[in-house]
Amino acid sequence: MPKMKTHSASKKRFSITGTGKVKRFQAFKKHILTKKTTKRKRNLRGSVIAKPQNAHTIKSMIPYK
């Protein structure tokens, strides 16, 4: 059976933790930041764990990561 290809956009956006969960960064933090409050921008910092409903799809896109 041939090797699976990794989805190039997904390998840049997601990573797998040691326990097998999918880690992702939060949206709405790249531009148009002047109208957003400091508290809102602070809460968007860092990464979060993807929901299990989406994690299965993401894992199939990055099989070797």
N, CA, C and O atoms as a CHARMM CRD file, in Angstrom:
* protein
*
  260
    1    1 MET  N      0.84400  -1.18300   0.00000 PROA 1      0.00000
    2    1 MET  CA     0.00000   0.00000   0.00000 PROA 1      0.00000
    3    1 MET  C      0.89100   1.25000   0.00000 PROA 1      0.00000
    4    1 MET  O      1.84800   1.31300   0.77200 PROA 1      0.00000
    5    2 PRO  N      0.60000   2.23800  -0.84300 PROA 2      0.00000
    6    2 PRO  CA     1.45500   3.42400  -0.90700 PROA 2      0.00000
    7    2 PRO  C      1.28800   4.31500   0.32000 PROA 2      0.00000
    8    2 PRO  O      0.30800   4.23700   1.06100 PROA 2      0.00000
    9    3 LYS  N      2.28900   5.15800   0.49200 PROA 3      0.00000
   10    3 LYS  CA     2.24200   6.09700   1.60900 PROA 3      0.00000
   11    3 LYS  C      1.15900   7.14600   1.37100 PROA 3      0.00000
   12    3 LYS  O      0.84900   7.49000   0.23000 PROA 3      0.00000
   13    4 MET  N      0.58900   7.64800   2.47200 PROA 4      0.00000
   14    4 MET  CA    -0.40400   8.71600   2.36800 PROA 4      0.00000
   15    4 MET  C      0.31400  10.05500   2.25800 PROA 4      0.00000
   16    4 MET  O      1.40200  10.23500   2.80500 PROA 4      0.00000
   17    5 LYS  N     -0.29900  10.97900   1.55600 PROA 5      0.00000
   18    5 LYS  CA     0.27300  12.31500   1.47300 PROA 5      0.00000
   19    5 LYS  C     -0.25700  13.16500   2.62200 PROA 5      0.00000
   20    5 LYS  O     -1.43200  13.09100   2.98200 PROA 5      0.00000
   21    6 THR  N      0.63400  13.97100   3.18800 PROA 6      0.00000
   22    6 THR  CA     0.25900  14.88900   4.24900 PROA 6      0.00000
   23    6 THR  C     -0.33400  16.14900   3.63400 PROA 6      0.00000
   24    6 THR  O      0.19000  16.67000   2.65000 PROA 6      0.00000
   25    7 HSD  N     -1.41800  16.63300   4.20800 PROA 7      0.00000
   26    7 HSD  CA    -2.05600  17.87100   3.76100 PROA 7      0.00000
   27    7 HSD  C     -1.17100  19.03400   4.18500 PROA 7      0.00000
   28    7 HSD  O     -0.97600  19.25700   5.38000 PROA 7      0.00000
   29    8 SER  N     -0.63000  19.78100   3.21700 PROA 8      0.00000
   30    8 SER  CA     0.38900  20.79300   3.50000 PROA 8      0.00000
   31    8 SER  C     -0.10200  21.91700   4.40500 PROA 8      0.00000
   32    8 SER  O      0.64100  22.37200   5.27500 PROA 8      0.00000
   33    9 ALA  N     -1.32600  22.36900   4.21800 PROA 9      0.00000
   34    9 ALA  CA    -1.85300  23.44600   5.05800 PROA 9      0.00000
   35    9 ALA  C     -2.05900  22.96300   6.48400 PROA 9      0.00000
   36    9 ALA  O     -1.85600  23.72300   7.43100 PROA 9      0.00000
   37   10 SER  N     -2.45900  21.71000   6.64600 PROA 10     0.00000
   38   10 SER  CA    -2.73200  21.17200   7.98000 PROA 10     0.00000
   39   10 SER  C     -1.46300  20.98900   8.79300 PROA 10     0.00000
   40   10 SER  O     -1.47000  21.20500  10.00500 PROA 10     0.00000
   41   11 LYS  N     -0.37200  20.59300   8.14800 PROA 11     0.00000
   42   11 LYS  CA     0.86300  20.37200   8.89700 PROA 11     0.00000
   43   11 LYS  C      1.42100  21.67900   9.45700 PROA 11     0.00000
   44   11 LYS  O      2.18100  21.66500  10.42500 PROA 11     0.00000
   45   12 LYS  N      1.04100  22.82300   8.84400 PROA 12     0.00000
   46   12 LYS  CA     1.47500  24.12400   9.35200 PROA 12     0.00000
   47   12 LYS  C      0.58300  24.61500  10.49200 PROA 12     0.00000
   48   12 LYS  O      1.02700  25.40600  11.32300 PROA 12     0.00000
   49   13 ARG  N     -0.66100  24.15800  10.54100 PROA 13     0.00000
   50   13 ARG  CA    -1.63700  24.69900  11.48700 PROA 13     0.00000
   51   13 ARG  C     -1.87800  23.85000  12.72400 PROA 13     0.00000
   52   13 ARG  O     -2.28400  24.37300  13.76200 PROA 13     0.00000
   53   14 PHE  N     -1.63300  22.54500  12.63000 PROA 14     0.00000
   54   14 PHE  CA    -1.97300  21.64600  13.72800 PROA 14     0.00000
   55   14 PHE  C     -0.76000  20.84500  14.16500 PROA 14     0.00000
   56   14 PHE  O      0.16400  20.60800  13.38600 PROA 14     0.00000
   57   15 SER  N     -0.78200  20.42800  15.43800 PROA 15     0.00000
   58   15 SER  CA     0.23100  19.50100  15.92600 PROA 15     0.00000
   59   15 SER  C     -0.43800  18.52300  16.88400 PROA 15     0.00000
   60   15 SER  O     -1.50800  18.79900  17.42600 PROA 15     0.00000
   61   16 ILE  N      0.20000  17.39000  17.08400 PROA 16     0.00000
   62   16 ILE  CA    -0.34300  16.34400  17.93500 PROA 16     0.00000
   63   16 ILE  C      0.40600  16.36100  19.26500 PROA 16     0.00000
   64   16 ILE  O      1.63500  16.42800  19.28500 PROA 16     0.00000
   65   17 THR  N     -0.32700  16.30000  20.36900 PROA 17     0.00000
   66   17 THR  CA     0.29500  16.28300  21.69000 PROA 17     0.00000
   67   17 THR  C      0.78600  14.87000  22.00300 PROA 17     0.00000
   68   17 THR  O      0.54000  13.93200  21.24400 PROA 17     0.00000
   69   18 GLY  N      1.47100  14.73400  23.11300 PROA 18     0.00000
   70   18 GLY  CA     1.98800  13.43100  23.51300 PROA 18     0.00000
   71   18 GLY  C      0.89600  12.42700  23.80500 PROA 18     0.00000
   72   18 GLY  O      1.10500  11.22500  23.64400 PROA 18     0.00000
   73   19 THR  N     -0.26700  12.89600  24.23100 PROA 19     0.00000
   74   19 THR  CA    -1.38600  11.99300  24.52800 PROA 19     0.00000
   75   19 THR  C     -2.26200  11.73900  23.31100 PROA 19     0.00000
   76   19 THR  O     -3.25000  11.01100  23.40900 PROA 19     0.00000
   77   20 GLY  N     -1.91600  12.33200  22.15100 PROA 20     0.00000
   78   20 GLY  CA    -2.64800  12.07100  20.92300 PROA 20     0.00000
   79   20 GLY  C     -3.75200  13.05500  20.61100 PROA 20     0.00000
   80   20 GLY  O     -4.52100  12.83900  19.67500 PROA 20     0.00000
   81   21 LYS  N     -3.85100  14.14400  21.38200 PROA 21     0.00000
   82   21 LYS  CA    -4.86000  15.15300  21.08600 PROA 21     0.00000
   83   21 LYS  C     -4.31200  16.12000  20.04700 PROA 21     0.00000
   84   21 LYS  O     -3.09900  16.23300  19.86500 PROA 21     0.00000
   85   22 VAL  N     -5.22200  16.81700  19.36600 PROA 22     0.00000
   86   22 VAL  CA    -4.83000  17.75900  18.32100 PROA 22     0.00000
   87   22 VAL  C     -4.80100  19.16000  18.90800 PROA 22     0.00000
   88   22 VAL  O     -5.77800  19.61600  19.50100 PROA 22     0.00000
   89   23 LYS  N     -3.66300  19.84300  18.73600 PROA 23     0.00000
   90   23 LYS  CA    -3.49300  21.19200  19.24400 PROA 23     0.00000
   91   23 LYS  C     -3.62100  22.16200  18.07900 PROA 23     0.00000
   92   23 LYS  O     -3.07300  21.92800  17.00200 PROA 23     0.00000
   93   24 ARG  N     -4.35700  23.26600  18.30500 PROA 24     0.00000
   94   24 ARG  CA    -4.55000  24.25700  17.25400 PROA 24     0.00000
   95   24 ARG  C     -4.47000  25.65500  17.85600 PROA 24     0.00000
   96   24 ARG  O     -4.61700  25.83100  19.06500 PROA 24     0.00000
   97   25 PHE  N     -4.23500  26.64800  16.99700 PROA 25     0.00000
   98   25 PHE  CA    -4.23000  28.02800  17.43800 PROA 25     0.00000
   99   25 PHE  C     -5.61600  28.63200  17.20700 PROA 25     0.00000
  100   25 PHE  O     -6.39500  28.14400  16.38900 PROA 25     0.00000
  101   26 GLN  N     -5.89900  29.69200  17.93900 PROA 26     0.00000
  102   26 GLN  CA    -7.22500  30.29000  17.86400 PROA 26     0.00000
  103   26 GLN  C     -7.31200  31.30500  16.73200 PROA 26     0.00000
  104   26 GLN  O     -6.31900  31.93400  16.36700 PROA 26     0.00000
  105   27 ALA  N     -8.49700  31.45200  16.19000 PROA 27     0.00000
  106   27 ALA  CA    -8.73900  32.37700  15.08200 PROA 27     0.00000
  107   27 ALA  C     -9.00300  33.79000  15.61000 PROA 27     0.00000
  108   27 ALA  O     -9.07300  34.01000  16.81900 PROA 27     0.00000
  109   28 PHE  N     -9.14800  34.73300  14.69400 PROA 28     0.00000
  110   28 PHE  CA    -9.50800  36.13200  14.97100 PROA 28     0.00000
  111   28 PHE  C     -8.41300  36.90300  15.69200 PROA 28     0.00000
  112   28 PHE  O     -8.72300  37.81100  16.46400 PROA 28     0.00000
  113   29 LYS  N     -7.14800  36.57800  15.47100 PROA 29     0.00000
  114   29 LYS  CA    -6.05700  37.28400  16.14800 PROA 29     0.00000
  115   29 LYS  C     -5.04600  37.84200  15.15700 PROA 29     0.00000
  116   29 LYS  O     -3.99600  38.33100  15.57600 PROA 29     0.00000
  117   30 LYS  N     -5.32300  37.78800  13.85600 PROA 30     0.00000
  118   30 LYS  CA    -4.31600  38.17000  12.86700 PROA 30     0.00000
  119   30 LYS  C     -4.40200  39.63300  12.43000 PROA 30     0.00000
  120   30 LYS  O     -3.36600  40.27000  12.24100 PROA 30     0.00000
  121   31 HSD  N     -5.59200  40.17400  12.26700 PROA 31     0.00000
  122   31 HSD  CA    -5.70500  41.55100  11.78900 PROA 31     0.00000
  123   31 HSD  C     -6.99400  42.15900  12.31900 PROA 31     0.00000
  124   31 HSD  O     -7.79500  41.47800  12.96000 PROA 31     0.00000
  125   32 ILE  N     -7.18700  43.43400  12.05000 PROA 32     0.00000
  126   32 ILE  CA    -8.30300  44.23000  12.58100 PROA 32     0.00000
  127   32 ILE  C     -8.31900  44.12600  14.10800 PROA 32     0.00000
  128   32 ILE  O     -9.34200  43.80700  14.71300 PROA 32     0.00000
  129   33 LEU  N     -7.17100  44.40100  14.70900 PROA 33     0.00000
  130   33 LEU  CA    -7.02500  44.23800  16.15000 PROA 33     0.00000
  131   33 LEU  C     -7.38900  45.50100  16.92900 PROA 33     0.00000
  132   33 LEU  O     -7.55700  45.43500  18.14600 PROA 33     0.00000
  133   34 THR  N     -7.51600  46.65500  16.25500 PROA 34     0.00000
  134   34 THR  CA    -7.76200  47.89900  16.97700 PROA 34     0.00000
  135   34 THR  C     -9.13600  47.93900  17.62200 PROA 34     0.00000
  136   34 THR  O     -9.29900  48.52300  18.69300 PROA 34     0.00000
  137   35 LYS  N    -10.12700  47.32600  16.98500 PROA 35     0.00000
  138   35 LYS  CA   -11.47900  47.36100  17.55300 PROA 35     0.00000
  139   35 LYS  C    -11.71700  46.28500  18.60200 PROA 35     0.00000
  140   35 LYS  O    -12.74300  46.30400  19.28100 PROA 35     0.00000
  141   36 LYS  N    -10.78700  45.34600  18.74500 PROA 36     0.00000
  142   36 LYS  CA   -10.94200  44.27800  19.73300 PROA 36     0.00000
  143   36 LYS  C    -10.32600  44.71200  21.05100 PROA 36     0.00000
  144   36 LYS  O     -9.27700  45.35700  21.07600 PROA 36     0.00000
  145   37 THR  N    -10.98000  44.35500  22.14200 PROA 37     0.00000
  146   37 THR  CA   -10.49100  44.74800  23.45000 PROA 37     0.00000
  147   37 THR  C     -9.23100  43.96900  23.81300 PROA 37     0.00000
  148   37 THR  O     -8.95900  42.90100  23.26500 PROA 37     0.00000
  149   38 THR  N     -8.47200  44.52900  24.74700 PROA 38     0.00000
  150   38 THR  CA    -7.23800  43.87300  25.20300 PROA 38     0.00000
  151   38 THR  C     -7.54700  42.53100  25.83100 PROA 38     0.00000
  152   38 THR  O     -6.80400  41.56800  25.64300 PROA 38     0.00000
  153   39 LYS  N     -8.63300  42.46000  26.57200 PROA 39     0.00000
  154   39 LYS  CA    -9.02400  41.20300  27.21500 PROA 39     0.00000
  155   39 LYS  C     -9.34200  40.13600  26.17200 PROA 39     0.00000
  156   39 LYS  O     -8.95700  38.97600  26.32200 PROA 39     0.00000
  157   40 ARG  N    -10.04000  40.53000  25.12700 PROA 40     0.00000
  158   40 ARG  CA   -10.39800  39.58400  24.07000 PROA 40     0.00000
  159   40 ARG  C     -9.15600  39.07000  23.34800 PROA 40     0.00000
  160   40 ARG  O     -9.05000  37.88000  23.05200 PROA 40     0.00000
  161   41 LYS  N     -8.20700  39.98400  23.06300 PROA 41     0.00000
  162   41 LYS  CA    -6.97300  39.57600  22.38500 PROA 41     0.00000
  163   41 LYS  C     -6.12000  38.69400  23.28200 PROA 41     0.00000
  164   41 LYS  O     -5.48700  37.75200  22.80600 PROA 41     0.00000
  165   42 ARG  N     -6.09800  38.98700  24.55600 PROA 42     0.00000
  166   42 ARG  CA    -5.32100  38.18400  25.51400 PROA 42     0.00000
  167   42 ARG  C     -5.88300  36.77100  25.61200 PROA 42     0.00000
  168   42 ARG  O     -5.12800  35.80300  25.70100 PROA 42     0.00000
  169   43 ASN  N     -7.20600  36.65400  25.59600 PROA 43     0.00000
  170   43 ASN  CA    -7.83000  35.33700  25.68100 PROA 43     0.00000
  171   43 ASN  C     -7.66200  34.51900  24.39900 PROA 43     0.00000
  172   43 ASN  O     -7.81800  33.29800  24.42000 PROA 43     0.00000
  173   44 LEU  N     -7.34900  35.17400  23.29800 PROA 44     0.00000
  174   44 LEU  CA    -7.12100  34.46300  22.03700 PROA 44     0.00000
  175   44 LEU  C     -5.67400  34.00300  21.88700 PROA 44     0.00000
  176   44 LEU  O     -5.34000  33.30800  20.92700 PROA 44     0.00000
  177   45 ARG  N     -4.82300  34.38300  22.82400 PROA 45     0.00000
  178   45 ARG  CA    -3.42200  33.98400  22.76500 PROA 45     0.00000
  179   45 ARG  C     -3.26000  32.48500  23.00800 PROA 45     0.00000
  180   45 ARG  O     -4.11400  31.84700  23.62400 PROA 45     0.00000
  181   46 GLY  N     -2.17300  31.94600  22.52400 PROA 46     0.00000
  182   46 GLY  CA    -1.85800  30.55700  22.82600 PROA 46     0.00000
  183   46 GLY  C     -2.67100  29.57100  22.01700 PROA 46     0.00000
  184   46 GLY  O     -3.37400  29.93900  21.07600 PROA 46     0.00000
  185   47 SER  N     -2.56400  28.32100  22.39900 PROA 47     0.00000
  186   47 SER  CA    -3.21600  27.25800  21.65000 PROA 47     0.00000
  187   47 SER  C     -4.26000  26.56200  22.50300 PROA 47     0.00000
  188   47 SER  O     -4.25600  26.67000  23.73000 PROA 47     0.00000
  189   48 VAL  N     -5.15000  25.84800  21.84000 PROA 48     0.00000
  190   48 VAL  CA    -6.20200  25.09400  22.50900 PROA 48     0.00000
  191   48 VAL  C     -6.27500  23.70600  21.87300 PROA 48     0.00000
  192   48 VAL  O     -5.70500  23.46800  20.80800 PROA 48     0.00000
  193   49 ILE  N     -6.97700  22.80700  22.53300 PROA 49     0.00000
  194   49 ILE  CA    -7.17400  21.46200  22.01700 PROA 49     0.00000
  195   49 ILE  C     -8.38800  21.46300  21.09100 PROA 49     0.00000
  196   49 ILE  O     -9.43700  22.00700  21.43800 PROA 49     0.00000
  197   50 ALA  N     -8.24700  20.86000  19.92700 PROA 50     0.00000
  198   50 ALA  CA    -9.35800  20.77700  18.97300 PROA 50     0.00000
  199   50 ALA  C    -10.43700  19.83900  19.50300 PROA 50     0.00000
  200   50 ALA  O    -10.15700  18.91700  20.26800 PROA 50     0.00000
  201   51 LYS  N    -11.65400  20.08600  19.08900 PROA 51     0.00000
  202   51 LYS  CA   -12.77400  19.24500  19.51700 PROA 51     0.00000
  203   51 LYS  C    -12.63400  17.85000  18.91900 PROA 51     0.00000
  204   51 LYS  O    -12.11200  17.69700  17.81500 PROA 51     0.00000
  205   52 PRO  N    -13.09600  16.83800  19.63500 PROA 52     0.00000
  206   52 PRO  CA   -12.97000  15.46000  19.13400 PROA 52     0.00000
  207   52 PRO  C    -13.66100  15.22300  17.79800 PROA 52     0.00000
  208   52 PRO  O    -13.23400  14.37100  17.01800 PROA 52     0.00000
  209   53 GLN  N    -14.73500  15.98000  17.52800 PROA 53     0.00000
  210   53 GLN  CA   -15.44700  15.82500  16.26000 PROA 53     0.00000
  211   53 GLN  C    -14.55100  16.20500  15.08800 PROA 53     0.00000
  212   53 GLN  O    -14.63900  15.60500  14.01700 PROA 53     0.00000
  213   54 ASN  N    -13.68800  17.20300  15.28600 PROA 54     0.00000
  214   54 ASN  CA   -12.79300  17.65700  14.22500 PROA 54     0.00000
  215   54 ASN  C    -11.45200  16.94600  14.26500 PROA 54     0.00000
  216   54 ASN  O    -10.76500  16.86400  13.24700 PROA 54     0.00000
  217   55 ALA  N    -11.07200  16.43500  15.42000 PROA 55     0.00000
  218   55 ALA  CA    -9.75000  15.84000  15.59300 PROA 55     0.00000
  219   55 ALA  C     -9.54700  14.62800  14.68900 PROA 55     0.00000
  220   55 ALA  O     -8.44600  14.42100  14.17900 PROA 55     0.00000
  221   56 HSD  N    -10.57800  13.83200  14.48400 PROA 56     0.00000
  222   56 HSD  CA   -10.45900  12.65400  13.64100 PROA 56     0.00000
  223   56 HSD  C    -10.10800  13.04500  12.20000 PROA 56     0.00000
  224   56 HSD  O     -9.26900  12.40000  11.57100 PROA 56     0.00000
  225   57 THR  N    -10.74000  14.08500  11.68300 PROA 57     0.00000
  226   57 THR  CA   -10.46300  14.55800  10.32800 PROA 57     0.00000
  227   57 THR  C     -9.05600  15.13600  10.22700 PROA 57     0.00000
  228   57 THR  O     -8.34800  14.89200   9.25000 PROA 57     0.00000
  229   58 ILE  N     -8.65200  15.90400  11.24100 PROA 58     0.00000
  230   58 ILE  CA    -7.33800  16.52000  11.22800 PROA 58     0.00000
  231   58 ILE  C     -6.24400  15.46900  11.27400 PROA 58     0.00000
  232   58 ILE  O     -5.23400  15.58500  10.57900 PROA 58     0.00000
  233   59 LYS  N     -6.44300  14.44100  12.09300 PROA 59     0.00000
  234   59 LYS  CA    -5.44300  13.38300  12.21200 PROA 59     0.00000
  235   59 LYS  C     -5.26400  12.63400  10.89700 PROA 59     0.00000
  236   59 LYS  O     -4.16100  12.18500  10.58700 PROA 59     0.00000
  237   60 SER  N     -6.32100  12.49600  10.13300 PROA 60     0.00000
  238   60 SER  CA    -6.18500  11.81000   8.84500 PROA 60     0.00000
  239   60 SER  C     -5.43900  12.66800   7.83000 PROA 60     0.00000
  240   60 SER  O     -4.86600  12.14300   6.87600 PROA 60     0.00000
  241   61 MET  N     -5.44300  13.98400   8.02900 PROA 61     0.00000
  242   61 MET  CA    -4.71500  14.86700   7.12100 PROA 61     0.00000
  243   61 MET  C     -3.22800  14.95800   7.45700 PROA 61     0.00000
  244   61 MET  O     -2.41600  15.28400   6.59100 PROA 61     0.00000
  245   62 ILE  N     -2.86300  14.67200   8.72000 PROA 62     0.00000
  246   62 ILE  CA    -1.44800  14.69000   9.10700 PROA 62     0.00000
  247   62 ILE  C     -1.08500  13.32200   9.70500 PROA 62     0.00000
  248   62 ILE  O     -0.88900  13.21000  10.91500 PROA 62     0.00000
  249   63 PRO  N     -0.99600  12.29100   8.87000 PROA 63     0.00000
  250   63 PRO  CA    -0.82500  10.93200   9.39400 PROA 63     0.00000
  251   63 PRO  C      0.53200  10.65200  10.01100 PROA 63     0.00000
  252   63 PRO  O      0.63500   9.75200  10.84500 PROA 63     0.00000
  253   64 TYR  N      1.58600  11.38300   9.64000 PROA 64     0.00000
  254   64 TYR  CA     2.92500  11.04100  10.11400 PROA 64     0.00000
  255   64 TYR  C      3.48000  12.04800  11.09200 PROA 64     0.00000
  256   64 TYR  O      4.67700  12.02400  11.37500 PROA 64     0.00000
  257   65 LYS  N      2.65900  12.92600  11.61400 PROA 65     0.00000
  258   65 LYS  CA     3.16200  13.97900  12.50100 PROA 65     0.00000
  259   65 LYS  C      3.04600  13.57100  13.94500 PROA 65     0.00000
  260   65 LYS  O      3.42200  14.33400  14.83500 PROA 65     0.00000
